Amino acid sequence: MALARLSDLSASDKAAALMMALGEDYGRLIWNLLDDEEVKELSLAMSSLGTVSSEVIEELFLEFANGVSSVGSMTGNFDNTERLLQKMLPGDRVAQIMEEIRGPAGRTMWDKLGNVNEVVLATYLKNEYPQTVAVVMSKIKPEHAASVLSVLPDDFAMEVVMRMLRMEPVQKEILDRVEQTLRIEFMNNLARTSRKDSHETIAEIFNYLDRSSETRFLTTLEDRNRESAERIRALMFTFEDLQKLDATGVQTLLRGIDKDRLGLALKGSSDKIRDMFFSNMSERAAKILKEDMEAMGPVRLKDVDEAQMEIVNVAKDLADAGEIVLADSKGEDELVY
């Protein structure tokens, strides 16, 4: 029997009815913000809700809209967001969410520096006075300080260590001055220069599209902005780009991938990249792989795309670990992913 009045619904029932009415498309963002316990609680309420009339659903939306609009003007900032989340979520969950959305900004200057790549930070600090660097090293997390020191020139790094050994408690005025200098001269410049080019971002996204979707997007983009489409295409790293690996790199990659997945990936590849893999395998292993590929018969393009993507991702992981070197799709400079 349909519930005839809004007052028949408990708070949990209202939440359940609202989420069901929002549906998959509009409700996805809210579901993603809930933790496991909240998802379970809301799911339980939904499963036992029963039938809710359209009139009650309409009243529910009106009540929700009135509740939102009754708060008057709102100020959206980190502090207000954190206070609101603390009323609804466990403390550790709130801390995790706030840390993620604050990103490199952090709560303090030292939190910010802790999120800066050690090479970038060392490149800036090596031009500062050793005493200033000693102050910075004493304030950031030890593991990050160790990474920065290991990148600094040896003589300079040792001078910094000696200053740290002799360093007296730092006066607040000095600490404030160092913090202000870092904020103005370093963090502001970093914020301006570290923004990733939009073409790079889109190329990374397109790398994860299946082939038909990738072709559709790039073809449409070419009609609207050929220059951007060409830049994105050049930045994308594809399975075919693996043919730029040297023999050692191919053999390293072969040790890290499943041969069945390789066979599937090669079903949709060019003869050139097939020959590259086969020539870096033993004659017996190559023969077995070719026989396995023939035995597969026709395969779905989607499955081939997924297999190729898996192997490209393994290659990127190996490049990150410094075990192989990947070249960009234009074959000009070396790119380590």
KEPA-751685 format. One line per 8 residues: for each residue x negated, y negated, z of N, C-alpha, C. Coordinates in steps of 0.2 Angstrom, whole numbers, padded with zeros to 4 digits. Atoms other than C-alpha are relative to their C-alpha. Example, Ala and Ser with C-alpha at 12.3 -4.5 7.8 and 13.67 -1.06 7.14 Angstrom:
2
-0004 0006 0000 -0062 0022 0039 -0004 -0006 0000 ~ 0004 0006 -0001 -0068 0005 0036 0004 -0005 0003 .
END
This chain:
337
-0004 0006 0000 0000 0000 0000 -0004 -0006 0000 ~ 0004 0006 0001 -0007 -0017 -0005 0001 -0004 0007 ~ 0000 0005 -0006 -0011 -0029 0010 0003 -0006 -0003 ~ -0004 0005 0002 0001 -0043 0009 -0002 -0007 0003 ~ 0002 0006 -0003 -0007 -0056 0020 -0008 0000 0001 ~ 0008 0001 -0001 -0025 -0063 0021 -0001 0001 0008 ~ 0001 -0001 -0007 -0023 -0062 0040 -0001 0007 0002 ~ 0000 -0007 -0001 -0022 -0043 0038 -0008 0002 0000 .
0007 -0002 0002 -0041 -0043 0033 -0004 -0003 0006 ~ 0005 0002 -0005 -0055 -0043 0046 -0005 -0004 -0004 ~ 0006 0004 0003 -0071 -0053 0042 -0004 0005 -0005 ~ 0003 -0005 0004 -0079 -0037 0035 0004 0002 -0006 ~ -0005 -0001 0006 -0063 -0034 0024 -0001 -0005 -0005 ~ 0000 0005 0004 -0064 -0051 0018 -0007 0000 -0005 ~ 0007 -0001 0004 -0083 -0049 0013 0001 0005 -0005 ~ 0000 -0005 0004 -0079 -0033 0005 0005 -0001 -0006 .
-0005 0001 0005 -0064 -0039 -0005 -0003 -0006 -0005 ~ 0003 0006 0004 -0074 -0055 -0011 -0005 0003 -0004 ~ 0005 -0003 0004 -0088 -0044 -0017 0003 0004 -0006 ~ -0003 -0004 0005 -0077 -0032 -0026 0003 -0005 -0006 ~ -0003 0005 0004 -0068 -0047 -0034 -0005 -0003 -0005 ~ 0005 0003 0004 -0084 -0055 -0040 -0003 0005 -0005 ~ 0002 -0005 0005 -0089 -0039 -0049 -0008 0001 0000 ~ 0007 -0002 0001 -0106 -0033 -0055 -0004 -0006 -0002 .
0004 0005 0003 -0111 -0048 -0065 -0001 -0006 0005 ~ 0000 0006 -0005 -0107 -0062 -0052 -0003 0002 0007 ~ 0002 -0002 -0006 -0111 -0052 -0037 -0007 0003 0001 ~ 0007 -0003 0000 -0128 -0045 -0042 -0005 -0004 0005 ~ 0004 0004 -0004 -0137 -0060 -0034 0001 0001 0007 ~ -0001 -0001 -0007 -0129 -0058 -0018 -0002 0007 0003 ~ 0002 -0007 -0002 -0132 -0039 -0017 -0007 0000 0001 ~ 0007 -0001 0000 -0150 -0042 -0020 -0003 -0004 0006 .
0002 0004 -0006 -0151 -0054 -0005 0001 0004 0007 ~ -0002 -0004 -0006 -0144 -0040 0007 -0005 0005 0002 ~ 0005 -0006 -0002 -0155 -0028 0017 0004 0006 0000 ~ -0004 -0006 0000 -0151 -0010 0018 0006 0001 0005 ~ -0005 0000 -0005 -0141 -0011 0034 0006 -0003 -0003 ~ -0006 0005 0002 -0130 -0025 0027 0003 0003 -0006 ~ -0003 -0004 0006 -0128 -0015 0010 0005 0006 0003 ~ -0004 -0005 -0002 -0122 0000 0020 0007 -0002 0003 .
-0006 0002 -0003 -0110 -0010 0031 0005 -0003 -0005 ~ -0004 0003 0005 -0103 -0019 0016 0003 0006 -0004 ~ -0003 -0006 0004 -0101 -0003 0006 0005 0004 0004 ~ -0005 -0003 -0004 -0092 0005 0021 0007 -0003 0000 ~ -0006 0004 0000 -0080 -0009 0022 0004 0000 -0007 ~ -0003 0000 0007 -0077 -0008 0003 0004 0007 -0001 ~ -0003 -0007 0001 -0074 0011 0003 0007 0001 0004 ~ -0006 -0001 -0005 -0060 0009 0017 0005 -0006 -0001 .
-0004 0006 0000 -0052 -0007 0011 0007 0001 -0003 ~ -0006 -0001 0003 -0038 0000 0001 0002 -0005 -0005 ~ -0002 0004 0006 -0027 -0010 -0011 0001 -0007 0003 ~ -0001 0007 -0002 -0028 -0029 -0009 0004 -0004 -0006 ~ -0004 0003 0006 -0015 -0039 -0019 -0003 -0006 -0003 ~ 0003 0005 0003 -0019 -0052 -0031 0001 -0007 0003 ~ -0001 0007 -0003 -0011 -0066 -0021 -0005 0000 0006 ~ 0005 0000 -0005 -0022 -0061 -0006 -0007 -0002 -0002 .
0006 0002 0003 -0037 -0062 -0017 -0001 -0007 -0001 ~ 0000 0007 0002 -0032 -0079 -0023 -0001 -0004 0007 ~ 0000 0004 -0006 -0030 -0085 -0005 -0007 0001 0003 ~ 0007 -0001 -0003 -0047 -0077 0000 -0005 -0005 -0004 ~ 0005 0004 0004 -0056 -0087 -0014 0001 -0007 0002 ~ -0001 0007 -0002 -0047 -0103 -0009 -0003 -0001 0007 ~ 0003 0001 -0007 -0052 -0100 0010 -0008 -0001 -0001 ~ 0007 0000 0001 -0070 -0097 0004 -0002 -0007 -0003 .
0002 0007 0003 -0070 -0113 -0007 0001 -0005 0005 ~ -0001 0005 -0005 -0063 -0123 0007 -0005 0000 0006 ~ 0005 -0001 -0005 -0075 -0116 0019 -0007 -0003 -0002 ~ 0007 0003 0003 -0090 -0121 0008 0001 -0008 -0001 ~ 0000 0007 0001 -0083 -0138 0004 0001 -0004 0006 ~ -0001 0004 -0006 -0079 -0143 0022 -0006 -0002 0004 ~ 0006 0002 -0003 -0097 -0144 0027 -0002 -0007 -0002 ~ 0002 0007 0002 -0098 -0161 0018 -0007 0000 -0004 .
0006 0000 0004 -0115 -0166 0011 -0005 0005 0003 ~ 0005 -0005 -0002 -0129 -0153 0011 -0007 -0002 -0002 ~ 0007 0001 0001 -0148 -0154 0012 -0003 0007 -0001 ~ 0003 -0007 0001 -0156 -0139 0004 -0008 -0001 0001 ~ 0007 0000 -0001 -0174 -0137 0011 -0002 0007 0003 ~ 0003 -0006 -0003 -0185 -0123 0018 0003 0001 0007 ~ -0002 -0001 -0007 -0180 -0127 0036 0007 0002 0001 ~ -0008 -0002 -0001 -0161 -0127 0034 0001 0007 -0003 .
-0001 -0006 0003 -0162 -0112 0023 -0002 0006 0005 ~ 0002 -0005 -0005 -0172 -0103 0037 0004 0001 0006 ~ -0005 0000 -0005 -0160 -0108 0050 0006 0004 -0001 ~ -0007 -0003 0002 -0145 -0102 0040 -0002 0008 0000 ~ 0002 -0007 0000 -0154 -0085 0037 -0001 0003 0006 ~ 0001 -0002 -0007 -0158 -0083 0055 0006 0002 0003 ~ -0006 -0001 -0003 -0140 -0083 0059 0003 0007 -0003 ~ -0003 -0005 0003 -0136 -0069 0047 -0005 0007 -0001 .
0005 -0005 0002 -0152 -0058 0045 -0005 0001 0006 ~ 0005 -0001 -0005 -0165 -0050 0057 -0006 -0004 -0001 ~ 0006 0005 0000 -0180 -0061 0061 -0005 0002 -0005 ~ 0006 -0002 0004 -0193 -0050 0052 0002 -0001 -0007 ~ -0002 0001 0007 -0182 -0050 0036 0000 -0007 -0002 ~ 0000 0007 0002 -0180 -0069 0037 -0007 -0002 -0001 ~ 0007 0002 0001 -0199 -0071 0039 -0003 0002 -0007 ~ 0002 -0003 0006 -0202 -0060 0024 0003 -0004 -0006 .
-0004 0004 0005 -0189 -0069 0013 -0004 -0007 0000 ~ 0002 0006 0000 -0196 -0086 0018 -0007 0000 -0002 ~ 0007 0000 0002 -0214 -0081 0015 0000 0001 -0008 ~ 0000 -0001 0008 -0209 -0075 -0003 0002 -0007 -0003 ~ -0002 0006 0003 -0200 -0091 -0007 -0004 -0006 0001 ~ 0005 0006 -0001 -0213 -0103 0000 -0006 0001 -0005 ~ 0006 -0002 0005 -0226 -0094 -0011 -0006 -0003 0002 ~ 0007 0002 -0001 -0243 -0102 -0012 0000 -0006 0005 .
-0001 0006 -0005 -0236 -0117 -0002 -0002 0001 0007 ~ 0001 -0002 -0007 -0236 -0109 0015 0002 -0005 0005 ~ -0002 0005 -0005 -0233 -0118 0031 -0005 -0005 0001 ~ 0005 0005 -0001 -0249 -0126 0033 -0005 0000 -0005 ~ 0005 0000 0005 -0264 -0131 0023 -0004 0007 0000 ~ 0005 -0006 0000 -0274 -0116 0029 0004 0006 -0003 ~ -0004 -0006 0003 -0259 -0104 0024 -0001 -0001 -0008 ~ 0001 0001 0007 -0260 -0112 0007 -0007 0002 -0003 .
0007 -0002 0002 -0279 -0109 0005 0000 0007 0000 ~ 0000 -0007 0000 -0276 -0091 0010 0004 0003 -0006 ~ -0004 -0003 0006 -0265 -0089 -0006 -0004 -0002 -0006 ~ 0004 0002 0006 -0278 -0096 -0017 -0005 0005 -0002 ~ 0005 -0005 0002 -0289 -0084 -0027 -0007 -0002 0002 ~ 0006 0001 -0003 -0306 -0083 -0019 -0005 -0003 -0005 ~ 0004 0003 0005 -0315 -0088 -0036 0001 -0007 -0001 ~ -0002 0007 0001 -0305 -0103 -0038 -0002 -0004 0006 .
0001 0003 -0006 -0307 -0108 -0020 -0008 -0002 0001 ~ 0007 0001 -0001 -0326 -0105 -0020 -0003 -0005 -0005 ~ 0002 0005 0006 -0328 -0115 -0037 0001 -0007 0003 ~ -0001 0007 -0002 -0321 -0130 -0028 -0005 -0001 0006 ~ 0004 0001 -0006 -0330 -0128 -0011 -0007 0000 -0001 ~ 0007 0000 0001 -0347 -0125 -0018 -0003 -0007 -0002 ~ 0002 0007 0002 -0347 -0144 -0023 0001 -0004 0007 ~ -0002 0004 -0006 -0342 -0149 -0005 -0007 0001 0005 .
0005 0000 -0005 -0354 -0152 0010 0001 0007 0004 ~ 0000 -0007 -0004 -0359 -0135 0019 0004 -0001 0006 ~ -0003 0000 -0006 -0352 -0142 0035 0008 0000 -0001 ~ -0007 0000 0002 -0335 -0145 0027 0003 0007 -0002 ~ -0002 -0007 0002 -0335 -0128 0020 0000 0005 0006 ~ 0001 -0004 -0006 -0340 -0121 0037 0007 -0001 0004 ~ -0006 0001 -0003 -0324 -0129 0044 0006 0004 -0003 ~ -0005 -0004 0004 -0313 -0121 0030 -0001 0007 0002 .
0001 -0007 -0001 -0321 -0104 0033 0002 0002 0007 ~ -0002 -0002 -0006 -0317 -0105 0051 0007 0000 0002 ~ -0007 0001 -0001 -0299 -0109 0049 0004 0005 -0004 ~ -0004 -0005 0004 -0294 -0097 0035 -0001 0007 0003 ~ 0000 -0007 -0003 -0291 -0078 0038 -0007 0003 -0002 ~ 0006 -0002 0001 -0307 -0069 0040 -0001 0004 -0006 ~ 0001 -0004 0006 -0304 -0057 0026 -0001 -0004 -0006 ~ 0000 0004 0006 -0301 -0071 0014 -0007 -0004 0000 .
0006 0004 -0001 -0316 -0081 0021 -0006 0005 -0003 ~ 0005 -0005 0002 -0327 -0065 0017 0000 0000 -0007 ~ 0000 -0001 0007 -0321 -0064 -0001 -0003 -0007 -0003 ~ 0003 0006 0002 -0325 -0083 -0003 -0007 0000 0000 ~ 0007 0001 -0001 -0342 -0082 0004 -0004 0005 -0005 ~ 0003 -0004 0005 -0346 -0067 -0007 -0001 -0003 -0007 ~ 0000 0003 0006 -0343 -0077 -0022 -0004 -0007 -0001 ~ 0004 0006 0000 -0352 -0093 -0017 -0007 0002 -0001 .
0008 -0001 0001 -0371 -0095 -0022 -0003 0002 0007 ~ 0003 -0003 -0006 -0381 -0085 -0010 -0003 -0005 0005 ~ 0003 0005 -0004 -0391 -0100 -0003 0005 -0004 0003 ~ -0005 0005 -0003 -0376 -0111 -0001 0004 0004 0005 ~ -0004 -0004 -0004 -0366 -0096 0007 -0004 0000 0007 ~ 0004 0000 -0006 -0380 -0094 0020 0000 -0006 0004 ~ 0000 0006 -0004 -0381 -0112 0024 0007 -0001 0003 ~ -0007 0001 -0003 -0362 -0112 0027 0000 0005 0007 .
0001 -0004 -0006 -0365 -0097 0039 -0003 -0003 0006 ~ 0004 0003 -0005 -0378 -0106 0048 0003 -0006 0004 ~ -0004 0005 -0002 -0367 -0121 0050 0006 0002 0005 ~ -0006 -0003 -0004 -0353 -0110 0057 -0003 0002 0007 ~ 0003 -0002 -0006 -0365 -0103 0070 -0002 -0005 0005 ~ 0002 0006 -0004 -0370 -0120 0076 0006 -0005 0001 ~ -0005 0004 0000 -0353 -0127 0075 0004 -0001 0007 ~ -0004 0001 -0006 -0345 -0135 0090 0007 0000 -0001 .
-0007 0001 0001 -0326 -0136 0093 0001 -0006 -0005 ~ -0001 0006 0004 -0320 -0147 0079 0006 -0004 0002 ~ -0005 0005 -0003 -0311 -0163 0084 0006 0000 -0005 ~ -0006 0000 0004 -0294 -0165 0078 0000 -0005 -0006 ~ 0001 0005 0006 -0298 -0181 0068 -0003 0003 -0006 ~ 0004 -0003 0006 -0311 -0171 0058 0004 0005 -0004 ~ -0004 -0005 0003 -0299 -0157 0055 0005 -0003 -0004 ~ -0006 0004 0004 -0285 -0169 0049 -0003 -0003 -0006 .
0003 0003 0005 -0297 -0177 0038 -0002 0005 -0006 ~ 0001 -0005 0005 -0303 -0161 0030 0006 0003 -0003 ~ -0007 -0003 0003 -0285 -0155 0028 0003 -0005 -0005 ~ -0003 0005 0004 -0280 -0172 0020 -0004 0000 -0007 ~ 0005 0000 0006 -0295 -0171 0008 0002 0006 -0005 ~ -0002 -0006 0004 -0290 -0153 0003 0006 -0001 -0003 ~ -0007 0000 0003 -0272 -0157 0000 0000 -0005 -0006 ~ 0000 0005 0006 -0276 -0173 -0011 -0004 0003 -0006 .
0005 -0001 0005 -0291 -0167 -0020 0000 0007 -0003 ~ 0001 -0007 0003 -0289 -0148 -0022 0007 0002 -0001 ~ -0006 -0003 0001 -0271 -0142 -0019 0005 -0004 -0005 ~ -0004 0004 0005 -0263 -0156 -0030 -0002 0001 -0007 ~ 0003 -0001 0007 -0275 -0153 -0044 0002 0007 -0002 ~ -0002 -0007 0001 -0272 -0134 -0042 0007 0001 -0003 ~ -0007 0000 0002 -0253 -0137 -0043 0001 -0002 -0007 ~ -0001 0002 0006 -0255 -0146 -0059 -0004 0005 -0006 .
0004 -0004 0005 -0268 -0134 -0068 0002 0007 0000 ~ -0001 -0007 0000 -0262 -0117 -0062 0007 0002 -0003 ~ -0006 -0002 0003 -0245 -0117 -0070 -0001 0004 -0006 ~ 0001 -0005 0005 -0245 -0103 -0082 0004 -0003 -0006 ~ -0003 0002 0006 -0241 -0108 -0100 0006 0004 -0001 ~ -0006 -0003 0001 -0223 -0104 -0104 0000 0006 -0005 ~ 0001 -0005 0005 -0229 -0094 -0119 -0003 0007 0003 ~ 0003 -0006 -0003 -0239 -0082 -0108 0005 0003 0004 .
-0006 -0003 -0005 -0224 -0080 -0096 0004 0005 -0005 ~ -0005 -0003 0005 -0213 -0075 -0111 -0003 0006 -0003 ~ 0003 -0005 0003 -0226 -0064 -0119 0000 0006 0005 ~ 0000 -0005 -0005 -0228 -0054 -0102 0007 0003 0000 ~ -0006 -0003 0000 -0209 -0052 -0102 0002 0004 -0006 ~ -0001 -0003 0006 -0208 -0047 -0120 -0004 0007 0000 ~ 0004 -0007 0000 -0221 -0033 -0117 0004 0005 0003 ~ -0004 -0005 -0004 -0208 -0024 -0106 0007 0001 -0004 .
-0006 -0001 0004 -0194 -0025 -0119 -0001 0006 -0005 ~ 0000 -0005 0005 -0190 -0010 -0130 -0001 -0003 -0007 ~ 0002 0002 0006 -0195 -0011 -0148 0005 -0004 -0004 ~ -0006 0003 0004 -0178 -0016 -0155 0001 -0007 0003 ~ -0002 0006 -0003 -0175 -0029 -0142 -0006 -0005 -0001 ~ 0006 0004 0001 -0193 -0036 -0144 0001 -0003 -0007 ~ -0001 0002 0007 -0190 -0037 -0163 0006 -0005 -0001 ~ -0006 0004 0000 -0173 -0045 -0161 -0002 -0007 0003 .
0002 0007 -0003 -0180 -0059 -0149 -0005 -0004 -0004 ~ 0005 0004 0003 -0195 -0063 -0159 0003 -0002 -0007 ~ -0003 0002 0007 -0185 -0063 -0176 0004 -0006 0001 ~ -0004 0006 -0001 -0173 -0075 -0169 -0004 -0006 0002 ~ 0004 0006 -0002 -0186 -0086 -0161 -0004 -0003 -0006 ~ 0004 0003 0006 -0196 -0087 -0178 0005 -0004 -0004 ~ -0005 0004 0004 -0180 -0094 -0186 0001 -0007 0004 ~ -0001 0007 -0004 -0179 -0108 -0172 -0007 -0003 0001 .
0007 0003 -0002 -0198 -0111 -0168 -0005 0005 -0002 ~ 0005 -0005 0003 -0210 -0101 -0179 -0007 -0001 0004 ~ 0006 0001 -0003 -0225 -0109 -0170 0000 0004 0007 ~ 0000 -0003 -0006 -0220 -0103 -0153 0001 0008 -0001 ~ -0001 -0007 0001 -0215 -0086 -0160 -0007 0003 -0001 ~ 0007 -0002 0002 -0233 -0084 -0167 -0004 0000 0006 ~ 0004 0000 -0006 -0241 -0089 -0151 0002 0006 0005 ~ -0003 -0005 -0004 -0230 -0077 -0141 -0003 0007 -0002 .
0002 -0006 0003 -0234 -0063 -0153 -0007 0002 0001 ~ 0008 -0001 -0001 -0253 -0066 -0152 -0002 0002 0007 ~ 0001 -0001 -0007 -0252 -0066 -0133 0002 0007 0003 ~ -0002 -0007 -0002 -0243 -0049 -0132 -0005 0005 0000 ~ 0005 -0005 0000 -0253 -0034 -0128 0004 0007 -0001 ~ -0004 -0006 0002 -0246 -0018 -0137 -0004 0006 0000 ~ 0004 -0007 0000 -0250 0000 -0138 -0005 0000 -0006 ~ 0005 0000 0005 -0258 -0003 -0155 -0006 -0004 0001 .
0006 0003 -0002 -0270 -0015 -0147 -0005 0004 0004 ~ 0005 -0005 -0003 -0278 0000 -0138 -0005 0002 -0005 ~ 0005 -0003 0005 -0287 0004 -0154 -0006 -0005 0000 ~ 0006 0005 -0001 -0299 -0011 -0149 -0005 0003 0006 ~ 0005 -0003 -0005 -0306 0000 -0135 -0006 0003 -0003 ~ 0006 -0004 0002 -0323 0007 -0136 0001 0007 0002 ~ -0001 -0007 -0002 -0326 0026 -0135 0000 0001 0007 ~ 0000 -0001 -0007 -0330 0025 -0117 0007 -0002 0003 .
-0007 0003 -0003 -0314 0015 -0113 0005 0005 -0002 ~ -0005 -0005 0002 -0304 0028 -0123 0000 0006 0004 ~ 0001 -0007 -0004 -0311 0043 -0114 0002 -0002 0007 ~ -0002 0001 -0007 -0308 0034 -0097 0008 0000 0000 ~ -0007 0001 0000 -0290 0030 -0102 0003 0007 -0001 ~ -0003 -0006 0001 -0287 0048 -0108 0000 0004 0007 ~ 0000 -0004 -0007 -0292 0055 -0090 0005 -0003 0004 ~ -0005 0002 -0004 -0279 0044 -0083 0007 0000 -0002 .
-0007 -0001 0002 -0264 0048 -0093 0002 0007 -0001 ~ -0003 -0007 0001 -0252 0063 -0095 0000 0001 -0008 ~ 0001 -0001 0007 -0256 0071 -0112 0007 0001 -0003 ~ -0007 0000 0003 -0237 0075 -0115 0003 -0007 -0001 ~ -0003 0006 0001 -0233 0057 -0113 -0004 -0004 -0006 ~ 0004 0002 0006 -0248 0053 -0125 0003 0002 -0006 ~ -0002 -0003 0006 -0241 0065 -0138 0007 -0004 -0002 ~ -0006 0004 0002 -0224 0056 -0137 -0001 -0007 -0002 .
0002 0007 0002 -0232 0039 -0138 -0003 0000 -0007 ~ 0003 0000 0006 -0242 0044 -0153 0005 0002 -0006 ~ -0005 -0002 0005 -0226 0050 -0162 0002 -0006 -0004 ~ -0003 0006 0003 -0222 0032 -0166 -0006 -0005 -0001 ~ 0006 0004 0001 -0240 0025 -0168 -0003 0000 -0007 ~ 0004 0000 0006 -0251 0021 -0183 -0005 0006 -0001 ~ 0005 -0005 0001 -0263 0034 -0191 -0006 -0002 0003 ~ 0006 0002 -0003 -0277 0023 -0185 -0001 0001 0007 .
0000 -0001 -0007 -0273 0024 -0167 0000 0007 0002 ~ 0000 -0007 -0001 -0269 0042 -0168 -0007 0003 -0001 ~ 0006 -0002 0002 -0286 0045 -0176 -0005 -0002 0006 ~ 0004 0002 -0005 -0294 0035 -0162 0000 0005 0006 ~ -0001 -0004 -0006 -0287 0046 -0148 -0003 0007 -0002 ~ 0002 -0006 0002 -0290 0062 -0157 -0007 0001 -0001 ~ 0007 0000 0001 -0308 0058 -0161 -0004 0000 0007 ~ 0003 0001 -0006 -0311 0055 -0143 0002 0006 0005 .
-0001 -0006 -0004 -0305 0072 -0137 -0004 0006 -0003 ~ 0003 -0006 0003 -0312 0089 -0139 0004 0003 -0006 ~ -0003 -0002 0006 -0308 0098 -0155 0006 0004 0002 ~ -0006 -0005 -0003 -0297 0111 -0145 0005 -0004 0003 ~ -0005 0005 -0003 -0288 0097 -0135 0004 -0003 -0005 ~ -0004 0004 0005 -0284 0087 -0151 0004 0005 -0004 ~ -0004 -0005 0004 -0278 0103 -0160 0007 0002 0004 ~ -0006 -0001 -0004 -0266 0107 -0145 0005 -0006 0000 .
-0004 0006 0000 -0260 0089 -0144 0004 0000 -0007 ~ -0003 0001 0007 -0256 0089 -0163 0006 0005 0000 ~ -0005 -0006 0000 -0247 0106 -0161 0006 -0002 0004 ~ -0005 0002 -0004 -0237 0099 -0147 0005 -0005 -0003 ~ -0004 0005 0003 -0232 0084 -0156 0004 0002 -0006 ~ -0004 -0003 0005 -0226 0094 -0171 0006 0004 0003 ~ -0005 -0004 -0003 -0216 0105 -0159 0006 -0004 0003 ~ -0005 0004 -0003 -0207 0090 -0152 0006 -0002 -0005 .
-0005 0002 0005 -0198 0087 -0169 0002 -0007 0001 ~ -0002 0007 0000 -0188 0071 -0171 0001 -0003 0008 ~ -0001 0002 -0007 -0189 0060 -0155 0003 -0007 0000 ~ -0004 0007 0000 -0179 0044 -0150 -0005 -0006 0001 ~ 0005 0006 0000 -0188 0027 -0153 0000 -0002 0007 ~ 0000 0003 -0007 -0183 0022 -0135 -0005 0004 0004 ~ 0005 -0004 -0004 -0193 0037 -0128 -0007 -0002 -0002 ~ 0007 0001 0002 -0208 0033 -0138 -0002 -0007 0003 .
0001 0006 -0003 -0207 0015 -0133 -0002 0000 0008 ~ 0001 -0001 -0008 -0206 0020 -0114 -0007 0003 0001 ~ 0006 -0004 -0001 -0221 0032 -0116 -0006 -0005 -0002 ~ 0005 0005 0002 -0231 0018 -0125 -0001 -0005 0005 ~ 0000 0005 -0005 -0227 0006 -0112 -0004 0003 0007 ~ 0004 -0003 -0006 -0233 0018 -0098 -0007 0000 -0001 ~ 0007 -0001 0001 -0249 0021 -0106 -0004 -0007 0000 ~ 0003 0007 0000 -0252 0002 -0109 -0001 -0002 0007 .
0000 0002 -0007 -0248 -0001 -0090 -0006 0004 0003 ~ 0006 -0004 -0003 -0261 0013 -0086 -0007 -0004 -0002 ~ 0006 0003 0003 -0274 0004 -0097 -0001 -0007 0004 ~ 0000 0006 -0004 -0270 -0013 -0088 -0003 0001 0007 ~ 0002 -0001 -0007 -0272 -0005 -0071 -0008 0002 0000 ~ 0007 -0001 0001 -0289 0002 -0077 -0004 -0006 -0001 ~ 0003 0006 0001 -0294 -0015 -0083 -0001 -0004 0006 ~ 0000 0004 -0007 -0289 -0023 -0066 -0006 0003 0004 .
0005 -0003 -0004 -0301 -0010 -0058 -0007 -0001 -0003 ~ 0007 0001 0003 -0315 -0015 -0070 -0003 0006 -0003 ~ 0003 -0007 0003 -0316 0003 -0077 0000 -0001 -0008 ~ 0000 0001 0007 -0311 -0003 -0095 0000 -0007 -0001 ~ -0001 0007 0002 -0311 -0019 -0105 0005 0000 -0005 ~ -0005 0001 0005 -0296 -0024 -0115 -0001 -0006 -0004 ~ 0000 0006 0004 -0296 -0036 -0129 0006 -0003 -0002 ~ -0007 0003 0002 -0282 -0048 -0134 0002 0002 -0007 .
-0003 -0002 0007 -0271 -0045 -0149 -0003 -0003 -0006 ~ 0003 0004 0006 -0281 -0058 -0159 -0007 0003 -0001 ~ 0006 -0003 0001 -0297 -0048 -0156 -0006 -0006 0001 ~ 0005 0005 0000 -0306 -0064 -0151 -0004 0000 0007 ~ 0003 0000 -0007 -0310 -0065 -0132 0003 0006 0004 ~ -0002 -0005 -0005 -0310 -0052 -0119 0005 -0002 0005 ~ -0005 0002 -0005 -0295 -0052 -0108 0000 0006 0005 ~ -0001 -0006 -0005 -0295 -0042 -0091 0007 -0002 0003 .
-0007 0001 -0003 -0277 -0040 -0085 0000 0002 0007 .
END
